[in-house]
Every structure is written in C-alpha cells, then in structure tokens.
Amino acid sequence: MLVFHNSLLKLHPSVDGNGRKRKYNDGSQSESSQAPSNLGDDPTKRPPGVKAAKGVCSKKSIAEDQALAQFETMCSIKEKDLAVKEKDLAIREKDLAVKERVSKMSLLDSLISKKETLSQAEEALKQKLLTEMLNN
C-alpha cells in the first residue's frame, strides 16, 4: 500500500499525503486546480453553464444607472420646457384679452362719437359695451 501511495505521489506531485491539493511556495495552487483556459479566447467569455463574475453584474448596474440618469435628465428638460410653454400660453391669453378689450373700447368710442342717430342694434351694442366696460 505504501508503494502505491509513493507511486501516486510521483505521478501527481500536486497532491500531498492527505489527498489535498498542495499549494506552492508562492501561494498559487497546482496546475490541476486551475481552470483550463485558451489564451486565444476572450478572458471574460465563459463556457455555457458557468456563472458570470460579480464584476460583470456591477457593470450592468453602472449601465443601468447611466441610463436612469439620462432619463431623469431628459425628464427634467421636458418639465422645464413644459413650464416655459405654460408661461408663454398665459402671456398669450393675457395679450388676447387686452387686444379684445382695446377693440371693444374703440368700437364703443366710434359709437359714442357718431353724430347721427343710432339704429336700434347700434344702441343695444353701445349699452352692452358700456355695461361691460364699467363692470370690468
């Protein structure tokens, strides 16, 4: 039995007497404990069924964080644009109200300054415009 054990040690120097893999003096394990790698392949490419390292997961989260940041930036720009458009709309509505008031005032002025007698429709319009201008 001892002869068999000694011959086994000669064949596999990386295994010590207890059946455990022996570590070398530099701290690395034996070649048989390392996963076989093809030097020509991409070092991040793994065979099917092997889980990816944690570093790849963190890269995905970084990409997702960047996408989220871009989306939030785009949303904030859109919100600012919407606020500007709402302000423009409010200004246009005020301008339209002022223009309408000015046109009504000029129409009332022309009806008041008329020398001839006013028709029934003109008199009704004059009264309507007068009450409207006095109420505002």
C-alpha positions as semicolon CSV with decimal commas, in nm:
position;residue;x (nm);y (nm);z (nm)
1;M;0,000;0,000;0,000
2;L;0,285;0,237;0,080
3;V;0,442;0,159;-0,255
4;F;0,118;0,250;-0,430
5;H;0,097;0,574;-0,232
6;N;0,457;0,669;-0,319
7;S;0,398;0,595;-0,687
8;L;0,085;0,812;-0,673
9;L;0,288;1,098;-0,528
10;K;0,544;1,063;-0,804
11;L;0,272;1,080;-1,070
12;H;0,083;1,369;-0,909
13;P;0,323;1,592;-0,718
14;S;0,047;1,847;-0,650
15;V;-0,133;1,609;-0,412
16;D;0,010;1,574;-0,060
17;G;-0,022;1,265;0,157
18;N;-0,371;1,358;0,286
19;G;-0,530;1,372;-0,060
20;R;-0,549;1,751;-0,057
21;K;-0,410;1,975;-0,325
22;R;-0,077;2,115;-0,227
23;K;-0,012;2,488;-0,251
24;Y;0,318;2,604;-0,390
25;N;0,552;2,833;-0,202
26;D;0,434;3,139;-0,398
27;G;0,074;3,085;-0,274
28;S;-0,069;2,956;-0,600
29;Q;-0,231;2,618;-0,634
30;S;-0,127;2,337;-0,857
31;E;-0,196;2,349;-1,227
32;S;-0,466;2,086;-1,197
33;S;-0,665;2,311;-0,962
34;Q;-0,673;2,597;-1,214
35;A;-0,947;2,607;-1,474
36;P;-0,817;2,535;-1,824
37;S;-0,807;2,845;-2,037
38;N;-0,743;2,906;-2,401
39;L;-0,515;3,201;-2,443
40;G;-0,677;3,297;-2,772
41;D;-1,025;3,331;-2,621
42;D;-1,165;3,642;-2,465
43;P;-1,087;3,623;-2,092
44;T;-1,441;3,733;-1,998
45;K;-1,606;3,468;-2,214
46;R;-1,712;3,165;-2,013
47;P;-1,833;2,824;-2,119
48;P;-2,210;2,769;-2,108
49;G;-2,346;2,694;-1,762
50;V;-2,077;2,891;-1,576
51;K;-2,198;3,191;-1,380
52;A;-2,053;3,530;-1,456
53;A;-1,829;3,705;-1,206
54;K;-1,959;3,980;-0,981
55;G;-1,774;4,243;-1,184
56;V;-1,999;4,186;-1,482
57;C;-2,306;4,241;-1,266
58;S;-2,170;4,570;-1,141
59;K;-2,100;4,681;-1,499
60;K;-2,465;4,619;-1,583
61;S;-2,579;4,823;-1,286
62;I;-2,348;5,106;-1,391
63;A;-2,501;5,099;-1,738
64;E;-2,849;5,095;-1,586
65;D;-2,755;5,385;-1,358
66;Q;-2,629;5,582;-1,656
67;A;-2,950;5,511;-1,847
68;L;-3,155;5,618;-1,547
69;A;-2,953;5,939;-1,512
70;Q;-3,003;6,016;-1,881
71;F;-3,376;5,950;-1,848
72;E;-3,403;6,176;-1,542
73;T;-3,211;6,449;-1,725
74;M;-3,443;6,419;-2,022
75;C;-3,748;6,436;-1,792
76;S;-3,620;6,747;-1,617
77;I;-3,555;6,915;-1,952
78;K;-3,907;6,827;-2,068
79;E;-4,055;6,961;-1,742
80;K;-3,867;7,289;-1,784
81;D;-3,982;7,311;-2,146
82;L;-4,342;7,248;-2,039
83;A;-4,318;7,521;-1,773
84;V;-4,188;7,768;-2,033
85;K;-4,469;7,676;-2,273
86;E;-4,729;7,721;-1,998
87;K;-4,588;8,068;-1,921
88;D;-4,599;8,157;-2,291
89;L;-4,959;8,040;-2,312
90;A;-5,057;8,251;-2,010
91;I;-4,889;8,556;-2,164
92;R;-5,067;8,498;-2,496
93;E;-5,404;8,466;-2,320
94;K;-5,343;8,796;-2,139
95;D;-5,238;8,961;-2,466
96;L;-5,551;8,832;-2,637
97;A;-5,771;8,963;-2,354
98;V;-5,606;9,305;-2,375
99;K;-5,647;9,318;-2,754
100;E;-6,014;9,222;-2,724
101;R;-6,072;9,493;-2,464
102;V;-5,898;9,753;-2,681
103;S;-6,109;9,658;-2,985
104;K;-6,429;9,683;-2,778
105;M;-6,322;10,023;-2,647
106;S;-6,251;10,152;-2,997
107;L;-6,591;10,024;-3,114
108;L;-6,761;10,195;-2,818
109;D;-6,567;10,514;-2,892
110;S;-6,684;10,512;-3,253
111;L;-7,046;10,456;-3,142
112;I;-7,030;10,741;-2,888
113;S;-6,866;10,985;-3,129
114;K;-7,126;10,923;-3,403
115;K;-7,323;11,244;-3,477
116;E;-7,624;11,079;-3,639
117;T;-7,887;10,892;-3,452
118;L;-7,801;10,531;-3,381
119;S;-8,006;10,238;-3,501
120;Q;-8,168;10,008;-3,252
121;A;-7,889;9,744;-3,291
122;E;-7,616;10,007;-3,253
123;E;-7,784;10,149;-2,943
124;A;-7,811;9,798;-2,788
125;L;-7,445;9,730;-2,866
126;K;-7,346;10,064;-2,715
127;Q;-7,535;9,987;-2,394
128;K;-7,387;9,637;-2,376
129;L;-7,031;9,766;-2,424
130;L;-7,084;10,043;-2,166
131;T;-7,206;9,800;-1,901
132;E;-6,923;9,560;-1,981
133;M;-6,656;9,830;-1,955
134;L;-6,799;9,965;-1,630
135;N;-6,815;9,619;-1,470
136;N;-6,452;9,543;-1,551
